[in-house]
């Protein structure tokens, strides 16, 4: 019973952060960015901007802040599961976690474009090569970039971290070496940043994504501190070094996001503070069914809200008005998310568990 309560408390705080992160990203796209682009005003948007975003210097209507929360959550979870999984099990489960819903999202946009829906005109002339590069995320390393699911740029960063975790799997399974996992990841990011202009344009595009990976390394440091694998001083060192590399990379590639009124570092710092606060309170944060539901479907929400809900808002706004269009967009997103989660996410995760269980059985024999 004690173990069950501890597990529930531990997952409750992550569920809360996941739900918060995806709802903030949705707010950015459905409300903040859309209203700014169309020149409209809406009372809730004004209140949130004046009360939260402007006083705290949060840029992009909270969008990057929400993304940073996702990165911290991923860093914490990936190092936790890596300690209990073989390299092959880790790879199989990550592939089945990321790519089936992404394939569905890309296919949804392409089918809509091929059927002549103006909402998906970007994919009307999609080729097999473009479809393949989008579902594998290779399109983010190519010029010109053809992008059908706009939010997929963050998946590139996640996959880079997964690959690095896979390569460092032998280190993770050694008690004496695992404390240096965050430092290795941060060092790799620094290497990519410093060598970004040494080779091809594709390599340059991949190294740009590496500037965010230290945020995931910081998330992994929280887990190592929690398990007393590293000392608070080492944690503080990883935090400082990780933030330093992120700052350097942002300054190097995106100097426009270093200004006080459009700052990536401020949003990242606030995300670390919020994540740290939830981590400290992890044993007392209760579980709520609605929060749990949003957290469980957060990946599908993340993928489908833009290609379903936002597209409908843009299409209906001129005839129905923003508020009604927003309500319809939210309902349509909920339907798409439900279909994605129950028909794609859950079955693919079940299949991954079956495959890895069978593989473990074969290896045991």
Beta strands, then each sheet from edge to edge (+ up, - down):
strand 1: 258-259
strand 2: 262-263
sheet 1: 1+ 2-
end
